[in-house]
Amino acid sequence: METWYYEVVSIDGDYANLRRTDIESDDLKLVARALLPAEIYEGCKLKYELLQYYMES
């Protein structure tokens, strides 16, 4: 089981751009907001584990 960590860089309508924070990367991942927690905001931290995104506390 792998766990990846992201930061929400921007939100554009029904999509959000995420950047990995657990590795060095400038690449952005475009993810449908329907797959993300409803309460996301720009700058928030997410954890991806078991095919789901979770807000980090």
JOBEL-V37549 format. One record per residue. N is the residue number from 0. RES is the residue in three letters. SS is DSSP state (helix for helix, strand for strand, loop for the rest). OMEGA is omega in radians with two decimals (none if undefined). NEAR is the number of other ideal C-beta (glycine too) atoms within 8 Angstrom. Layout:
n-><N	N>
res-><RES	RES>
ss-><SS	SS>
omega-><OMEGA	OMEGA>
near-><NEAR	NEAR>
//
This chain:
n-><0	1	2	3	4	5	6	7	8	9	10	11	12	13	14	15	16	17	18	19	20	21	22	23	24	25	26	27	28	29	30	31	32	33	34	35	36	37	38	39	40	41	42	43	44	45	46	47	48	49	50	51	52	53	54	55	56>
res-><MET	GLU	THR	TRP	TYR	TYR	GLU	VAL	VAL	SER	ILE	ASP	GLY	ASP	TYR	ALA	ASN	LEU	ARG	ARG	THR	ASP	ILE	GLU	SER	ASP	ASP	LEU	LYS	LEU	VAL	ALA	ARG	ALA	LEU	LEU	PRO	ALA	GLU	ILE	TYR	GLU	GLY	CYS	LYS	LEU	LYS	TYR	GLU	LEU	LEU	GLN	TYR	TYR	MET	GLU	SER>
ss-><loop	loop	strand	strand	strand	strand	strand	strand	strand	strand	strand	strand	loop	loop	strand	strand	strand	strand	strand	strand	loop	loop	loop	loop	loop	loop	loop	strand	strand	strand	strand	strand	helix	helix	helix	loop	loop	loop	loop	loop	loop	loop	loop	loop	strand	strand	strand	strand	strand	loop	loop	strand	strand	strand	strand	loop	loop>
omega-><3.10	3.07	3.12	-3.12	-3.09	2.95	3.09	-3.10	3.14	3.09	-3.11	3.13	-3.09	-3.09	3.06	3.06	-3.11	3.06	3.10	3.13	-3.14	3.05	3.06	3.14	3.04	-3.14	3.08	3.11	3.12	-3.07	3.08	-3.11	3.11	3.13	-3.07	3.06	-3.06	-3.02	-3.12	3.07	-3.13	-3.14	-3.13	-3.10	3.13	3.02	3.10	-3.09	3.13	3.08	3.10	3.08	3.14	3.02	3.05	3.12	none>
near-><4	4	8	9	12	14	11	15	9	7	11	6	4	5	10	13	13	13	12	11	8	6	5	2	6	4	6	8	9	7	11	7	10	5	6	11	8	4	5	12	7	7	5	10	10	16	12	10	9	4	2	6	10	9	10	8	2>
//
